[in-house]
Amino acid sequence: MPEPTVAVLAADHTEYYNSYSAVGLLAVIGVLFVAVAFGAGRLLRPVVPTPEKLLTYECGVDPVGEGWAHTQVRYYVYAFLYVIFAVDSIFLFPWATVFAAPGYGATTLVEMFIFLGFLAVGLLYAWKKGVLAWT
């Protein structure tokens, strides 16, 4: 088998770098497009700051009172419990796939019961602390 010549190797590298140069050129054009759009927006927009425009705006209601408000912690706990059970349901699908594979049935069954045991302990702890009681 003949050895490849320097010209053949150089042609291979040139083709390789040309494919990356097209990607690089496209990235540069994209960045320039965004920069020009932001620059044009900054030059063309009217800048008239008024006290009304500098107020904090939320849901169409003018801000009244202090900016600090107390939030009920129980909503975060419910969100955390939802995330736990969503993660549990996400893990059930791959587990069911592996469970059906030959030779993995008993091992995956034990692992899943350990995983569900940890979740049950967490749920039991939350229930004992009264977190799940809606007040």
C-alpha positions, 0 to 999 in steps of 0.5 A: 500500500503506497504512503499518502503524499504530503499534498494528499494530507494537506488537501485533507486538512484543508477540507477539514479546516474549511468545514470549521471555517464555515461554522466560524463564519456563520457564528461571527455573522450571527454575533454581528447581526445581534450586535447591530440590532442592539446598537440600532435599537439603542440609537433609534429609541426615544429616551425620556425618563420620567418618575412614572417610568422609573417605578417598579411595575408588576401586573399593572398595579402601582407599588404601595408600601414596603418592598419586603413581603412575607411568603408562606414557606409551606408553598416551597415545601409543596413544590419540593414534594412535587419535585421529589415525586416527579423525579420518582416518576422519571426514574420509574420508566428506565427502571421498568425498561431494565426490569424487563431485560433478562438477568436484571429482574431481582437486582432492579426490583431490590434497588427500586424498593430501596429507592421507594423506601427512601422516598417513603421515609421522607414522606413519613417525616413530612407527614409527622412534622405536619407539613402536609396539613393544609392550614 
